[in-house]
Amino acid sequence: MIAAMAEGSSRITNFSTSVDCAATLACLEQLGVSIERDGGDLLIHGVGLNGLRAPAAPLDCRNSGTTMRLLAGILAGQNFKTELTGDESLRSRPMQRIIEPLEMMGARISSHEGRAPLAIEGRRRLHAITYKLLVASAQVKSCVLLAGLNAEAQTEVIENEPTRDHTERMLRWFDVPIETGKAEREGKAAHFAAVSGPARFVAREVSIPGDISSAAYFIAAAALMPNSSIEIDNVGLNPTRTSFLNQLRALGFEARVTEAREQSNEPVGLVGVHGAEEPRLPADLQQPFLIDGLAIAQLIDELPLLAVVGSQIEGGLEIRDAAELRVKESDRIATTADGLRAMGVEVEEFDDGLRVAGPARLRGAEIDSRGDHRIAMAFSVAGLIAEGRTEIKDADCVAVSFPEFFGLLDSVIE
């Protein structure tokens, strides 16, 4: 998206084959951006900040909340009307969280009771605002920052809890003036990101790191299977994304990082894991192990997987402050709980999380993924350590983020 708004042509390497990313490309092409594909490489011919054109039909974001929320920020600053829609799952997800700040900036947006489809009537120059996030969401933060590129003066987003900062890093890589840091706001210490608009920037080469959320399933599988090991290179090690590795270490598993380096303003490296007979639990480990508060925003995609890992830990694991999981591709709290119960795990469900008893001997079962890629992949890991056959319904949903998942998993299992 940033390359599309740049002046000139940007080459992007190691681009994901996921359905979500394909949806983004299709939407950009409808908006008049020319894109050349060569395997995992792209050449994006940018049209500049105001070079997008009105699409002839609604933009279909399919299942991608990131596509819809970030594109909404860009389209709010365009001088034409656009409709954003998606599949049934995406149309059920909350969008009022982006509608509110974009309307404060001067865009007009109509929706179906705060959900897609979204009809956006943009304006060429938006009002700059200071906006405090009501929910910890990198998608909302990114939406407002991208809208701020077409605003007069400085747009600032304030968050109590630091969320993923890929957008800020990529804007900086494209030499967009952006300020980030921690400062006092309203008498309290808070994190902020601010852009000054209208911004003009030029194309750049971009190398995309491997997605640590996708690598997490292989890392967890190796950690849970005794005497197994795996090394994964070129993994993105953005500090807002490595909490999963920290949690594994806290649970007594080995997870090492070597060959750290930086590419396109993102840290990357090699992650290695070796599965022990049993995790070396710290003597002072709280029972059950609790994940809550500030950690949740940086673990949101890995929480179902951590629930699976927690079922193998002495004392189990508890997740709280994670009500956001209920408005993902599925209700991930309920879906995770149902899957673990089907495999013989004692689970207590809360409005904002769940408690998983452990260690449990998993038994093979039929798992309903409810079309959620994260659930399908998490329970594929559970199936590897379960006794008996595990069948996952609607497993093709992994294509949303990781089409090669099952083939790659099969290739590394001896």
ZIZIQUI-V678366 format. One record per backbone hydrogen bond with DSSP energy under -0.5 kcal/mol. CO is the residue of the C=O (numbers start at 0). NH is the residue of the N-H. E is the energy in kcal/mol with one decimal. If there is no record, write none. Layout:
CO,NH,E  CO,NH,E
This chain:
0,4,-1.1  1,4,-0.5  1,5,-0.6  2,5,-0.8  3,46,-2.8  5,7,-0.6  5,47,-1.8  6,202,-2.3  7,45,-2.4  9,11,-0.5  9,43,-3.0  10,205,-2.8  11,41,-2.8  12,207,-2.3  17,21,-2.0  18,22,-2.2  19,23,-1.5  20,24,-2.1  21,25,-2.3  22,26,-2.2  23,27,-2.4  24,28,-2.3  25,29,-1.9  26,30,-1.2  27,32,-2.2  28,31,-1.7  30,52,-2.5  33,44,-2.6  35,42,-2.4  37,40,-1.8  39,14,-3.1  40,37,-2.7  41,11,-2.6  42,35,-2.4  42,44,-0.6  43,9,-2.5  43,45,-1.1  44,33,-0.7  45,7,-0.6  47,50,-1.3  57,59,-0.6  58,60,-0.8  58,84,-2.9  60,63,-2.5  61,86,-3.2  62,64,-0.9  63,67,-1.9  64,68,-2.8  65,69,-2.4  66,70,-2.2  67,71,-1.9  68,72,-1.1  69,73,-1.6  70,74,-3.1  71,75,-1.6  73,76,-1.3  74,77,-1.7  75,122,-2.1  77,79,-0.9  79,121,-1.6  81,119,-3.6  82,58,-3.1  83,116,-0.6  83,117,-2.6  84,60,-3.1  86,90,-2.5  87,91,-0.5  88,91,-1.1  89,92,-1.4  94,97,-1.7  94,98,-2.0  95,99,-2.3  97,101,-1.9  98,102,-2.4  99,103,-1.8  100,104,-1.2  101,106,-2.1  102,105,-1.1  104,126,-3.2  107,120,-3.3  109,118,-2.7  110,112,-1.0  111,114,-0.5  113,94,-3.0  113,95,-0.9  114,111,-3.0  117,83,-2.9  117,119,-0.7  118,109,-2.2  118,120,-0.5  119,81,-2.4  119,121,-0.7  120,107,-2.2  123,125,-0.5  125,151,-2.1  128,130,-0.5  128,155,-2.5  130,132,-0.6  130,157,-2.9  134,136,-1.1  136,140,-2.1  137,141,-2.7  138,142,-2.3  139,143,-2.2  140,144,-2.3  141,145,-2.7  142,146,-1.9  143,147,-2.1  144,148,-0.7  145,148,-0.7  146,149,-1.8  147,150,-1.5  148,197,-0.7  148,198,-2.2  149,125,-2.2  151,127,-0.7  152,196,-2.4  154,194,-2.2  155,130,-3.2  156,192,-1.9  157,132,-2.8  158,190,-2.4  164,168,-2.2  165,169,-2.5  166,170,-2.7  167,171,-2.1  168,172,-2.1  169,173,-1.7  170,175,-2.8  171,174,-1.8  176,195,-1.1  178,193,-2.8  180,191,-2.5  182,189,-2.8  184,187,-1.8  187,184,-3.7  189,182,-2.6  190,158,-2.7  191,180,-1.8  192,156,-3.0  193,178,-2.8  194,154,-2.8  196,152,-1.6  200,6,-1.9  205,12,-2.7  205,207,-0.5  209,211,-0.5  209,235,-3.2  210,213,-0.6  210,214,-2.2  211,215,-1.7  213,216,-0.9  213,217,-0.5  214,217,-0.7  214,218,-2.3  215,219,-2.8  216,220,-2.0  217,221,-2.3  218,222,-2.1  219,223,-2.3  220,224,-1.4  223,225,-0.7  224,227,-1.7  227,274,-3.6  229,272,-2.4  231,270,-2.7  233,209,-3.3  234,268,-1.4  237,240,-3.0  237,241,-0.8  240,243,-0.6  241,244,-0.5  241,245,-1.7  242,246,-2.6  243,247,-2.2  244,248,-2.2  245,249,-2.3  246,250,-1.6  247,252,-2.5  248,251,-1.8  251,279,-2.1  255,271,-2.5  257,269,-3.0  260,267,-2.9  262,265,-1.7  265,262,-2.9  266,236,-3.4  267,260,-2.7  268,234,-2.5  269,257,-2.5  270,231,-2.6  271,255,-2.7  272,229,-2.1  273,253,-0.5  274,226,-2.8  278,280,-1.4  281,284,-1.6  285,287,-0.5  288,317,-3.4  290,319,-2.3  291,294,-1.5  292,295,-1.5  293,297,-0.5  295,298,-1.7  295,299,-0.6  298,301,-1.0  298,302,-1.1  301,305,-2.6  302,306,-2.0  303,307,-1.5  304,308,-2.3  305,309,-2.8  306,310,-1.0  307,310,-0.7  308,311,-2.0  309,312,-1.5  310,358,-0.6  310,359,-2.6  312,315,-2.2  315,288,-2.2  316,355,-3.5  317,290,-2.8  318,353,-1.4  321,324,-2.1  322,325,-2.0  323,326,-1.7  324,327,-1.0  324,331,-2.4  329,327,-1.0  329,331,-1.5  330,334,-2.9  331,335,-1.8  332,336,-2.3  333,337,-2.7  334,338,-2.1  335,339,-2.4  336,340,-2.4  337,341,-2.1  338,342,-1.0  339,344,-2.5  340,343,-1.9  342,362,-1.9  344,346,-0.6  345,356,-2.6  347,354,-2.9  349,352,-0.9  351,321,-3.0  352,349,-3.1  353,318,-3.1  354,347,-2.6  355,316,-2.0  357,314,-1.8  359,361,-0.9  361,386,-2.4  364,366,-0.6  364,390,-2.0  366,368,-0.8  366,392,-3.1  368,371,-1.6  370,372,-0.6  371,375,-2.3  372,376,-2.2  373,377,-2.2  374,378,-2.4  375,379,-0.9  376,380,-1.5  377,381,-1.6  378,382,-2.1  379,383,-1.1  380,384,-0.9  381,384,-0.8  381,385,-0.7  385,387,-0.6  386,363,-3.5  390,366,-3.3  390,392,-0.6  391,394,-0.7  392,368,-1.0  393,396,-1.6  394,397,-1.8  395,398,-1.9  396,399,-2.1  397,400,-1.4  397,401,-3.4  398,18,-2.6  399,19,-2.2  401,404,-2.0  403,407,-2.7  404,408,-2.8  405,409,-2.5  406,410,-1.5  407,411,-1.0  408,411,-0.7  408,412,-0.8  409,412,-0.5  411,413,-0.6
